[in-house]
Amino acid sequence: MSAAQSILKYYPFGRLSALLDGHAPGAHGIDLPELAGGKPVMLSVGEPQNTPPGFIVEEIAKAAANFSRYPPARGTPAYLEACAAWLNRRYNLPAGMIDPKTMILAIPGSREGLFFAALAAMPARANGAAAPAILMPNPCYHVYPGAALAAGAEPILVPATSASGHLPDYAGLPEAVLSSAKLAYYCTPANPQGAAASGAELQNLIVLARRHGFTLALDECYAEIYTGEPPAGALQAAAALGGSLDNLLVFHSLSKRSSAPGLRCGFVAGAPDLIAALEVMLRTGGAGVPFPTLAAGARLWREEDHVLANRARYRKNFEIAERVLGNRYGFRKPDGGFFLWLEVGDGEKAALTLWREAGLRVLPGAYMARPGADGVNPGDPYVRVALVYGPDLTEAALNRLTEVL
């Protein structure tokens, strides 16, 4: 099997297409103008459906002449400084803890950065040497195992179930596994379950990474979407431990925060040596961020009004979900993110039924996970539902979901 074929095994949306594409979407029974003509409701992808701030276009237009230039290696000073200023505001970091010149790197969205981080973390090794390990939650974002396989590493999927608070317990792994790890992915708030780690848990995780010498890749792309208190961040934890960013890479993106996934703009903050290594991979692979995009991104990181509006919109959706679902399907309001992780008995069967009978496209939880040592896939009983539409469509879709299930 080729590397590409191996990676495709972890790609959930290809599997979803194989499950559903031979079946016509059923009548959804939702009387809303945006669904005229029987358009299905796509609840499977975490793609914000609200309009991003209009000033993005203004900033790109003002800098459009710079499309004739290759993207800068690290990002423009204005962009890096805007990112550092946002981190300081959001996480109340000590003055001078983050040097934008050496500790921040512009990336085209968190996905690309997370993927290249696996390549940057791999040591040179002789033929026949054992593959290093990359730790990740189970279930998880498909980029993590895909990146591990592309880097020639062994993906170690660690249960992230209700028993562990829907977050992986890396400290419970055998010493031999921890000593072979070169990178560990950790998502908080988690995709798909929405669980957020506490500050103490993040401190323990950083200490663990330093003790065993692996890089901790913190995926915090949902950090600005939350239903209660703001989730703790890894940089806050690092500050509490003295301020060093050793063994740490923290990824942020404008895709969810600013409803701009098509902009492909984010950043990673971390130790200077890790940032430098990741820059080499991104520069070699051509994954830079164009000057006009950086201009728009800098303004987005400086502006908060649209973020407050986004957060209010998602909170409204979760209030609707709480009212419509009640205590069915193990519903719980997540700490962050915009997904429901619903326990429906057989996620694949439920996804097919919702598509055929209601025109609702959801993602089977099993497609985001892999069977453990006991042969059980922890995602089997679940479906992931993205609450990315406006309140009227969200309520109508959830009503249909409960009627059909």
JOMO-V245772 format. One record per pair of residues at least 4 apart in sequence whose C-alpha atoms are under 7 Angstrom apart, sorted by the first residue. I is the first residue (numbers start at 1). GAP is how many residues later the second one is. Records with the same first field share a line. If there is no record, write none. Layout:
I->GAP ; GAP
This chain:
1->4 ; 5
2->4
3->4 ; 146 ; 147
4->4
5->4
7->4 ; 139 ; 142
10->132 ; 135 ; 136
11->4 ; 131
12->4 ; 355 ; 356
13->4
14->4
15->4
16->4 ; 347
17->4
20->332
23->333
24->332
25->15 ; 330 ; 331 ; 332 ; 333 ; 334
26->329 ; 330 ; 331 ; 332 ; 333
27->11 ; 330 ; 331 ; 332
28->330 ; 331
30->366
32->4
35->4
40->319 ; 320
41->318 ; 319 ; 320
42->318 ; 319
43->317 ; 318 ; 319 ; 342 ; 343 ; 344
44->317 ; 318 ; 319 ; 340 ; 341 ; 342
45->341
46->340 ; 342
47->341
48->208 ; 211 ; 340
49->339 ; 340
50->209
51->208
52->206 ; 207 ; 208
53->253
55->4
56->4 ; 240
57->4
58->4
59->4 ; 233 ; 236 ; 237
60->4 ; 232 ; 233 ; 235 ; 236
63->229
64->228
66->225 ; 226
67->223 ; 224 ; 225
70->220
71->217 ; 218 ; 219 ; 220
72->4 ; 216
73->210 ; 215
74->31 ; 32 ; 205
75->4 ; 5 ; 30 ; 31
76->4
77->4
78->4 ; 220
79->4 ; 215 ; 216 ; 218 ; 219
80->4 ; 20 ; 24
81->4 ; 19
82->4 ; 216 ; 219 ; 220
83->4 ; 218
84->4 ; 14 ; 16
85->4
86->4 ; 215 ; 216
87->4
88->4 ; 5
91->142 ; 145
93->4 ; 143 ; 146
97->146
98->5
99->4
100->4
102->170
103->166 ; 167 ; 168 ; 169 ; 172
104->163 ; 164 ; 165 ; 166 ; 171
105->162 ; 163 ; 164 ; 170
106->160 ; 161 ; 162 ; 183
107->6 ; 158 ; 159 ; 160 ; 161 ; 181 ; 182
108->4 ; 156 ; 157 ; 158 ; 179 ; 180 ; 181
109->4 ; 144 ; 155 ; 156 ; 157
110->4 ; 111 ; 141 ; 142 ; 143 ; 156
111->4 ; 32
112->4
113->4
115->28 ; 29 ; 32
116->4 ; 162 ; 165 ; 166
117->4 ; 161
118->4 ; 29 ; 30 ; 33 ; 65
119->32
120->157 ; 158 ; 161
121->61 ; 62
122->29 ; 60
125->4
131->21 ; 22 ; 23
132->21 ; 22 ; 48 ; 49 ; 50
133->20 ; 21 ; 22 ; 23 ; 47 ; 48 ; 49
134->14 ; 19 ; 20 ; 21 ; 22 ; 47 ; 48 ; 49 ; 50
135->20 ; 21 ; 22 ; 46 ; 48 ; 49 ; 50
136->8 ; 20 ; 21 ; 22 ; 48 ; 49 ; 50
137->20 ; 21 ; 22 ; 23 ; 31 ; 49
138->19 ; 20 ; 21 ; 22 ; 231 ; 232
139->21 ; 229 ; 230 ; 240
140->51 ; 52 ; 228 ; 229
141->50 ; 227
142->4 ; 226
143->4
144->4 ; 41
145->4 ; 10
146->4
147->4
148->4 ; 5 ; 6 ; 7
149->4 ; 5
158->10
159->9
160->4 ; 6 ; 7 ; 8
161->4 ; 5 ; 6
162->4
164->4 ; 5
166->27 ; 29
167->28
171->37
173->4 ; 5
174->4
175->4
176->4
177->4
178->34
179->33
181->33
182->32 ; 33
183->31 ; 32 ; 33 ; 34
184->31 ; 32 ; 33
185->31 ; 32 ; 33
186->31 ; 32 ; 33
187->4 ; 31 ; 32 ; 33
188->7 ; 8 ; 9 ; 31 ; 32
189->5 ; 6 ; 7 ; 31 ; 33 ; 34 ; 146 ; 147 ; 148
190->4 ; 5 ; 6
192->147 ; 149 ; 192
193->141 ; 148
194->140 ; 141 ; 142 ; 143 ; 145
195->139 ; 140 ; 141
196->35 ; 139 ; 140
197->4 ; 5 ; 35
198->4 ; 34
199->4 ; 33 ; 34 ; 38
200->4
201->4
202->4 ; 32 ; 35
203->4 ; 34 ; 35
204->4
205->4
206->4
207->4
208->4
209->4 ; 5 ; 6 ; 7 ; 38
210->4 ; 37
214->33
215->32 ; 33
216->31 ; 32 ; 33
217->31 ; 32 ; 33
218->31 ; 32 ; 33
219->31 ; 32
220->30 ; 31 ; 32
221->30 ; 31 ; 32 ; 35
222->34 ; 114 ; 115
223->8 ; 113
224->33
225->32 ; 86 ; 111 ; 112
226->4 ; 85 ; 109 ; 110 ; 111
227->88 ; 108 ; 109
228->107
232->4
233->4
234->4
235->4
236->4
237->4
238->4 ; 5 ; 6 ; 7
239->4
245->25 ; 26
246->25
247->24
248->22 ; 23
249->19 ; 20 ; 21
250->18 ; 19 ; 20
251->16 ; 17 ; 18
252->14 ; 15 ; 16
253->4 ; 12 ; 13 ; 14
254->4 ; 5 ; 6 ; 7 ; 11 ; 12
255->4 ; 5 ; 6
256->4 ; 5
257->50
258->48 ; 49
263->30
265->24 ; 32
270->4 ; 5
271->4
272->4
273->4
274->4
275->4
276->4
277->4
278->4
279->4
280->4
281->4
282->4 ; 5 ; 6
283->4 ; 5
289->4 ; 5
290->4
291->4
292->4
293->4
294->4
295->4
296->4
297->4
298->4
299->4
304->4
305->4
306->4
307->4
308->4
309->4
310->4
311->4
312->4
313->4
314->4 ; 24
315->4
316->4 ; 75
317->4 ; 70 ; 74 ; 77
318->4 ; 15
319->4
320->4 ; 75
321->4
322->4
324->74 ; 75
325->6
326->5
327->4
329->13 ; 14 ; 15
330->12 ; 13
331->11
338->48 ; 49 ; 50
339->45 ; 46 ; 47 ; 48
340->44 ; 45 ; 46
341->41 ; 42 ; 43 ; 44
342->40 ; 41 ; 42
343->38 ; 39 ; 40
344->6 ; 37 ; 38
345->36 ; 37
346->4 ; 34 ; 35 ; 36
347->4 ; 17 ; 18 ; 33 ; 34 ; 35 ; 36
348->4 ; 16
349->4
350->4
351->4 ; 10 ; 11 ; 12 ; 13
352->4
353->4
354->4 ; 5 ; 6 ; 7 ; 47 ; 50
355->4 ; 5 ; 6
358->42
362->21 ; 22 ; 23
363->20 ; 21 ; 22
364->18 ; 19 ; 20
365->4 ; 14 ; 15 ; 16 ; 17 ; 18 ; 19
366->4 ; 11 ; 13 ; 14
368->11
369->8 ; 9 ; 10
370->7
371->4 ; 5 ; 6 ; 7
372->4 ; 5
387->7
389->4 ; 5
390->4
391->4
392->4
393->4
394->4
395->4
396->4
397->4
398->4
399->4
400->4
401->4
